[in-house]
Amino acid sequence: MDKKSSEYKLIRMADTSFLFCIIFEVVGIMTVMFIGTLGAQMAIYFMTMLFAVFMARKRRAEFTIPFEKPKVGTLLQSIGISVCGIPIALMLSALASLLSSAGADSSEDIAKYPVWLAIIAFAIVPAVVEEYVFRGLIFGAYMKVDARAAVVISSLFFALLHFSLGSILYGFFYGCVFALIRIATGNMMYSMVMHLTFNAINVAVSYAGMIMIPGWFLIGAFVVGVIGFSVLCIFFFKKNPVELQVSGYKGRQLVTKEGYITMAVCLCVTGMLLMI
């Protein structure tokens, strides 16, 4: 790919945005002991959003991030897909826990805050910022070059952001779902609400605490979830078809050195956590 082409510049901008997301994440983690989990998280999201808005404004002549009023029926379907996907996410997380529990999310950190504050800090803010960055800025830039790469690479970047193996697995799964919804609807509001729904359920589970649930119930919930997810996806994408135009570029050309360096850093951090 010609490094002077507009396509290369868009991809480099997307990969650079991911690089700075990781930089902010690492800096935020290092400040936890000084300003606490909540303060560090808010600082991370503030810096990330500020940088993403700046980058998006610089490229607003080449692509826009679509925010429109969602249709009620389509919105309810998308929320249903998000909820029914949770058993699949739990299965992926359980598979990862067989290797290591390192980096697992701590419900204790969430539950020590008032419910309203936890909803804002751990559900609303992450959904808004992460969707703007990954399904807005990064996905939008890649869509101008290669739609299939936009789905896969934006989802991979989104997954690697979370560092823990379980979160990476279901992060990639949900990242692909959110990206396909984004293409099908042409509106980022749907994926943002889906993301918020998933986060809100996680917050609710954190406050509910660890409850002994019979194995048969978990198996039944998984089966119902998978069936519900499959049926809803079939109906949703039949009504809102997805078209994935592909460029003539080779896969390795669709990630710049900034992207490769950042992915390597993420994998190193994840590997270190797995060895703890």
C-alpha positions in Angstrom: 0.0 0.0 0.0 1.3 3.4 -1.0 2.2 5.3 2.2 1.2 8.5 0.6 -2.3 7.3 -0.2 -5.4 8.5 1.7 -6.2 4.9 2.6 -2.8 4.3 4.3 -3.2 7.6 6.2 -6.7 6.5 7.4 -5.4 3.1 8.6 -2.4 4.7 10.3 -4.7 7.1 12.1 -6.8 4.2 13.3 -3.8 2.2 14.5 -2.3 5.3 16.2 -5.6 5.8 18.0 -5.4 2.2 19.3 -1.8 2.9 20.4 -2.8 5.8 22.5 -5.7 3.9 24.0 -3.2 1.4 25.3 -0.9 4.1 26.5 -3.7 5.8 28.4 -4.7 2.3 29.8 -1.3 1.5 31.1 -0.8 5.0 32.6 -4.2 4.7 34.3 -3.4 1.3 35.7 -0.2 2.7 37.2 -2.1 5.5 38.9 -4.7 3.2 40.6 -2.7 3.2 43.9 -2.8 7.0 44.0 -6.3 7.9 42.9 -8.2 4.5 43.2 -9.9 2.3 40.7 -12.7 4.7 39.9 -10.5 7.7 39.6 -8.0 5.9 37.3 -10.8 4.5 35.1 -12.4 7.9 34.7 -9.0 9.4 33.9 -8.4 6.7 31.2 -11.7 7.3 29.6 -11.5 11.1 29.7 -8.0 11.0 28.0 -9.1 8.4 25.5 -12.3 10.2 24.5 -10.5 13.6 24.2 -7.9 12.1 21.9 -10.5 10.2 19.8 -12.6 13.3 19.3 -9.5 15.2 18.2 -8.6 12.6 15.7 -12.1 12.3 14.4 -12.4 16.0 13.8 -9.1 16.0 11.9 -10.6 13.4 9.5 -14.2 14.6 9.4 -13.9 15.4 5.7 -13.2 11.7 4.9 -15.7 9.9 7.2 -18.3 10.7 9.8 -19.4 8.8 12.9 -23.2 8.2 12.5 -25.5 9.0 15.4 -29.2 8.9 14.6 -32.4 8.3 16.5 -32.8 4.5 16.7 -36.0 2.6 15.6 -37.7 1.1 18.6 -38.2 -2.4 17.1 -34.6 -2.6 15.8 -33.3 -1.3 19.1 -35.2 -4.0 21.1 -33.9 -6.7 18.7 -30.3 -5.5 19.1 -30.7 -5.5 22.9 -32.0 -9.0 22.8 -29.0 -10.1 20.8 -26.7 -8.5 23.4 -28.5 -10.2 26.3 -28.7 -13.6 24.6 -25.0 -13.5 23.8 -24.1 -13.3 27.5 -24.1 -17.2 28.0 -21.7 -17.4 25.1 -19.5 -14.8 26.7 -19.6 -16.7 30.0 -18.6 -19.9 28.2 -15.6 -18.2 26.6 -14.6 -16.7 29.9 -14.9 -20.2 31.6 -12.7 -21.7 28.9 -10.1 -19.0 29.5 -10.2 -19.6 33.3 -9.1 -23.1 32.7 -5.7 -21.6 31.6 -5.5 -18.8 34.2 -7.7 -16.5 36.3 -5.2 -13.7 36.0 -6.6 -10.4 35.0 -10.2 -11.4 35.8 -12.5 -8.5 36.6 -13.1 -7.8 40.3 -16.7 -7.4 41.3 -15.6 -6.2 44.7 -14.3 -3.0 43.2 -17.6 -2.3 41.6 -19.9 -3.2 44.5 -18.2 -0.9 47.0 -19.6 2.1 45.2 -23.2 3.4 45.2 -25.3 1.7 42.5 -26.0 5.0 40.6 -22.3 5.8 40.5 -21.3 2.3 39.4 -23.9 2.4 36.6 -22.4 5.6 35.3 -18.7 4.7 35.8 -18.7 1.0 34.9 -21.6 0.8 32.4 -22.5 4.1 30.7 -19.1 5.8 30.4 -17.2 2.7 29.1 -20.0 1.9 26.5 -20.0 5.5 25.2 -16.2 5.9 25.0 -15.3 2.4 23.7 -18.0 2.5 21.1 -17.0 5.9 19.9 -13.3 4.8 19.6 -13.7 1.3 18.3 -17.0 1.2 16.3 -16.7 4.9 15.5 -13.2 6.1 14.9 -11.2 2.9 14.2 -14.0 1.0 12.5 -15.0 4.1 10.5 -11.5 4.6 9.2 -11.1 0.9 8.2 -14.5 0.9 6.5 -13.2 3.4 3.9 -10.6 0.8 2.9 -11.9 -2.7 3.6 -15.2 -3.6 5.3 -14.1 -7.2 6.3 -10.9 -5.8 7.8 -13.0 -3.1 9.6 -15.0 -5.9 11.4 -12.0 -8.1 12.3 -9.4 -5.6 13.1 -11.6 -3.2 15.1 -12.8 -6.2 17.1 -9.3 -7.5 17.6 -8.1 -4.1 18.9 -11.2 -3.9 21.2 -10.5 -7.4 22.6 -6.8 -6.8 23.2 -7.6 -3.6 25.2 -8.9 -5.8 28.0 -5.7 -7.7 28.7 -7.3 -10.7 30.6 -7.7 -13.8 28.5 -11.4 -14.3 29.2 -12.2 -10.7 28.3 -10.2 -10.9 25.1 -12.2 -14.0 24.0 -15.6 -12.6 24.6 -14.4 -9.1 23.7 -13.6 -10.3 20.2 -17.0 -12.1 20.0 -19.0 -9.0 21.0 -16.7 -6.7 19.0 -17.7 -8.6 15.8 -21.4 -8.6 16.8 -21.3 -4.8 17.5 -19.4 -4.1 14.2 -21.9 -6.2 12.1 -24.8 -4.4 13.8 -23.1 -1.1 13.0 -22.8 -2.0 9.3 -26.3 -3.4 9.1 -27.9 -0.3 10.6 -25.5 2.4 9.6 -26.1 3.9 13.1 -23.7 3.6 16.1 -26.5 4.1 18.6 -27.5 0.4 18.4 -24.1 -1.0 19.2 -23.7 1.6 22.0 -26.9 0.6 23.6 -26.0 -3.1 23.3 -22.6 -2.4 24.9 -24.3 -0.4 27.7 -26.8 -3.3 28.3 -24.0 -5.8 28.6 -22.1 -3.6 31.0 -25.2 -2.9 33.1 -25.9 -6.6 33.5 -22.3 -7.1 34.7 -22.7 -4.3 37.3 -26.0 -5.9 38.5 -24.3 -9.2 38.9 -21.5 -7.6 40.9 -24.1 -6.3 43.4 -26.0 -9.6 43.5 -22.9 -11.3 44.7 -21.8 -14.9 44.2 -25.0 -17.1 44.2 -24.9 -20.9 44.1 -26.8 -21.7 40.9 -27.6 -25.4 40.0 -25.6 -26.8 37.1 -28.7 -27.8 35.2 -29.9 -24.2 35.3 -26.7 -22.9 33.9 -26.8 -25.5 31.1 -30.4 -24.6 30.3 -29.6 -20.8 30.3 -26.7 -21.5 27.9 -28.9 -23.5 25.5 -31.7 -20.9 25.6 -29.2 -18.1 25.2 -27.5 -19.7 22.2 -30.9 -20.5 20.5 -32.2 -17.0 21.2 -29.0 -15.4 20.0 -29.1 -17.4 16.7 -32.8 -16.8 16.0 -32.5 -13.0 16.7 -29.4 -12.7 14.6 -31.1 -14.5 11.7 -34.2 -12.2 11.8 -32.1 -9.1 12.4 -29.6 -9.6 9.6 -32.3 -10.8 7.2 -34.1 -7.5 7.7 -30.9 -5.5 7.8 -28.4 -7.2 5.4 -24.7 -6.8 5.8 -22.5 -6.2 2.8 -18.7 -6.6 3.3 -16.8 -5.1 0.4 -13.2 -6.3 0.3 -10.2 -4.4 -1.0 -7.4 -6.0 -3.0 -4.9 -5.4 -0.3 -3.2 -8.3 1.5 -4.0 -8.8 5.2 -0.6 -7.7 6.5 -1.0 -4.4 4.5 -4.1 -3.5 6.5 -2.2 -2.9 9.7 0.6 -0.4 10.1 3.7 -0.6 12.3 1.8 1.3 15.0 -0.8 -1.4 15.0 1.6 -4.3 15.1 3.6 -2.6 17.9 0.5 -2.0 20.0 -0.8 -5.6 19.5 2.6 -6.9 20.6 2.5 -4.8 23.7 -1.0 -6.1 24.5 0.0 -9.7 24.0 3.1 -9.2 26.2 1.0 -7.7 29.1 -1.6 -10.5 28.7 1.1 -13.1 28.7 2.7 -11.7 31.9 -0.7 -11.8 33.6 -1.2 -15.4 32.6 2.1 -16.4 34.2 1.2 -14.7 37.5 
